[in-house]
Amino acid sequence: MPGPEAKGAIIGFGDVHTRAHIYRAMLEGLAYALREGKERIERRSRVPITELRVSGGGSQSNAAMQLTADVFGLPTARPHIYETSGLGAAIDAAVGLGLHPDFDTAVREMTRVGEVFTPNPTTRDIYDGLYHRVYKQMYGRLKPLYEEIREITGYPAHGGK
């Protein structure tokens, strides 16, 4: 697990890459970090995660949804409404007001899956190779350089403050 000295890094960047590639690399890095968290949860809980639900503003991007499905290698769905925090509050209110007898019923009646993105096998295989052979190796290989940056700049201070 990365320590406080860890920094962000983009590797594989070349003269053919544009701002769009950098943005996509940031989304890929986020998806890889989330996948790593998913795998940690599965190890600790011994319960496999077999599908994903994505909500919020990012879920409105078909490209981001497909990227997520491909990085995780799992069907990835967005709810029928992307503002799920408001929906959750409405579910709480519906149960509290007695409009639904319990949360299971309220969730079943008030939510539904929107569009589902399935992994593209070719892209999934590329992301899987990059995840195992590059992403998961990066921190260990870059840690000495991160520590050098910390030593030179003093940031972050030892003790994490």
Backbone torsions as a table, in degrees:
resi	resn	phi	psi	omega
1	MET	NA	132.3	-178.5
2	PRO	-60.7	143.4	177.6
3	GLY	-93.9	-174.2	-176.1
4	PRO	-66.8	-18.2	-179.7
5	GLU	-79.7	-10.7	-175.1
6	ALA	-62.2	144.2	178.6
7	LYS	-128.4	169.7	173.2
8	GLY	-80.0	155.3	178.2
9	ALA	-150.8	141.7	171.1
10	ILE	-118.4	120.6	178.1
11	ILE	-116.1	156.8	-179.1
12	GLY	86.0	9.5	-177.6
13	PHE	-76.1	132.5	-179.9
14	GLY	-134.2	179.5	-175.3
15	ASP	-70.0	-10.8	177.8
16	VAL	-86.3	-10.2	-174.4
17	HIS	-84.8	145.0	-177.5
18	THR	-116.6	-178.1	175.0
19	ARG	-56.9	-37.7	179.8
20	ALA	-61.8	-38.6	178.5
21	HIS	-66.2	-39.2	178.9
22	ILE	-64.8	-43.5	178.0
23	TYR	-60.5	-46.0	179.4
24	ARG	-62.4	-40.5	178.3
25	ALA	-60.5	-37.5	177.4
26	MET	-65.6	-42.2	177.2
27	LEU	-64.0	-40.8	178.9
28	GLU	-63.8	-43.5	178.1
29	GLY	-61.0	-41.6	176.9
30	LEU	-63.2	-44.4	179.7
31	ALA	-63.3	-40.7	177.7
32	TYR	-62.9	-42.8	179.3
33	ALA	-63.1	-40.3	177.4
34	LEU	-66.6	-38.1	177.3
35	ARG	-62.7	-41.8	178.0
36	GLU	-60.1	-41.9	176.5
37	GLY	-63.7	-41.2	177.4
38	LYS	-59.1	-45.0	-179.0
39	GLU	-65.8	-35.7	177.2
40	ARG	-65.1	-43.2	178.4
41	ILE	-62.1	-43.5	180.0
42	GLU	-62.8	-40.8	178.9
43	ARG	-63.5	-44.2	-176.9
44	ARG	-71.7	-39.6	-175.6
45	SER	-89.9	-18.0	-174.6
46	ARG	58.8	28.3	177.8
47	VAL	-120.8	118.3	-179.8
48	PRO	-71.8	141.3	173.7
49	ILE	-95.8	122.4	-171.0
50	THR	-112.2	-8.9	176.1
51	GLU	-156.9	159.8	-177.6
52	LEU	-120.1	151.1	169.9
53	ARG	-123.8	130.3	-178.7
54	VAL	-122.5	131.0	178.7
55	SER	-132.4	179.0	-178.3
56	GLY	90.2	-178.1	-174.8
57	GLY	-57.4	-41.9	-179.2
58	GLY	-61.7	-25.4	-178.8
59	SER	-69.6	-12.0	-180.0
60	GLN	-80.6	-10.0	178.6
61	SER	-92.1	115.8	176.7
62	ASN	-60.6	-38.0	180.0
63	ALA	-63.4	-42.8	179.2
64	ALA	-67.0	-37.6	178.3
65	MET	-65.8	-43.2	179.5
66	GLN	-66.7	-41.1	177.0
67	LEU	-58.0	-44.2	-180.0
68	THR	-62.4	-46.1	178.1
69	ALA	-58.9	-42.3	-177.7
70	ASP	-70.0	-42.3	-179.8
71	VAL	-66.2	-42.7	-179.0
72	PHE	-81.1	-22.6	-175.5
73	GLY	68.5	29.9	-176.5
74	LEU	-133.2	150.6	171.1
75	PRO	-58.2	135.5	-175.3
76	THR	-129.1	119.4	-175.3
77	ALA	-117.7	150.3	170.6
78	ARG	-109.3	146.1	177.3
79	PRO	-66.0	167.6	180.0
80	HIS	-64.8	-18.4	178.7
81	ILE	-132.8	134.1	-174.9
82	TYR	-83.7	-19.5	-179.0
83	GLU	-88.3	72.7	-172.3
84	THR	-76.0	-19.5	176.4
85	SER	-66.4	-40.5	175.3
86	GLY	-65.2	-39.1	177.9
87	LEU	-63.4	-41.6	177.7
88	GLY	-60.8	-40.9	177.1
89	ALA	-64.2	-39.0	178.5
90	ALA	-65.7	-38.1	177.1
91	ILE	-63.3	-45.2	177.2
92	ASP	-57.4	-46.2	-179.2
93	ALA	-64.0	-41.6	-178.7
94	ALA	-62.2	-40.5	177.9
95	VAL	-70.9	-43.6	-179.7
96	GLY	-60.6	-35.3	-179.9
97	LEU	-85.5	-3.6	-180.0
98	GLY	80.4	12.6	177.6
99	LEU	-69.4	-26.5	172.8
100	HIS	-131.9	143.3	-174.3
101	PRO	-71.1	-25.2	-178.2
102	ASP	-158.8	172.3	-177.0
103	PHE	-67.6	-37.7	179.1
104	ASP	-58.7	-44.6	179.7
105	THR	-66.8	-45.3	-179.0
106	ALA	-60.4	-44.8	179.4
107	VAL	-63.3	-44.9	-180.0
108	ARG	-61.3	-39.5	-176.3
109	GLU	-83.2	-26.9	-171.2
110	MET	-105.8	-6.0	-179.0
111	THR	-126.1	157.2	171.7
112	ARG	-157.7	155.7	179.7
113	VAL	-76.9	137.6	173.6
114	GLY	-89.0	-129.4	-179.0
115	GLU	-75.8	140.7	178.0
116	VAL	-110.8	132.3	178.4
117	PHE	-107.5	124.5	178.9
118	THR	-101.8	146.4	-178.6
119	PRO	-61.6	138.9	171.2
120	ASN	-82.5	119.1	-173.7
121	PRO	-55.5	-40.6	-178.6
122	THR	-66.7	-48.6	179.9
123	THR	-66.1	-40.4	178.3
124	ARG	-57.7	-43.9	-179.3
125	ASP	-64.5	-39.6	177.5
126	ILE	-63.8	-48.7	179.3
127	TYR	-61.8	-37.9	-179.7
128	ASP	-64.6	-43.4	176.8
129	GLY	-62.1	-44.9	178.2
130	LEU	-63.7	-38.7	-179.5
131	TYR	-62.3	-51.2	-175.9
132	HIS	-76.8	-41.7	-172.2
133	ARG	-90.5	-17.2	-178.9
134	VAL	-123.9	-64.8	-173.3
135	TYR	-53.7	-49.7	-175.7
136	LYS	-69.4	-15.6	178.7
137	GLN	-93.1	-18.2	-169.8
138	MET	-60.2	-50.2	-174.5
139	TYR	-60.1	-46.6	-179.4
140	GLY	-59.9	-37.6	-179.0
141	ARG	-79.1	-31.2	-179.0
142	LEU	-89.7	-14.4	-176.2
143	LYS	-53.0	-44.6	178.4
144	PRO	-60.4	-35.7	178.2
145	LEU	-71.3	-39.6	176.0
146	TYR	-59.5	-40.6	179.7
147	GLU	-67.2	-35.1	175.9
148	GLU	-64.4	-43.3	177.8
149	ILE	-59.2	-44.8	179.8
150	ARG	-61.8	-42.0	-179.7
151	GLU	-64.9	-41.3	-177.3
152	ILE	-73.3	-44.8	-172.9
153	THR	-93.5	-21.4	-175.9
154	GLY	78.8	9.5	-179.1
155	TYR	-121.9	133.1	-11.8
156	PRO	-74.8	153.7	-179.6
157	ALA	-60.6	149.7	175.7
158	HIS	-58.7	138.5	-174.2
159	GLY	95.1	-2.0	173.9
160	GLY	79.7	9.9	-176.5
161	LYS	-113.4	NA	NA
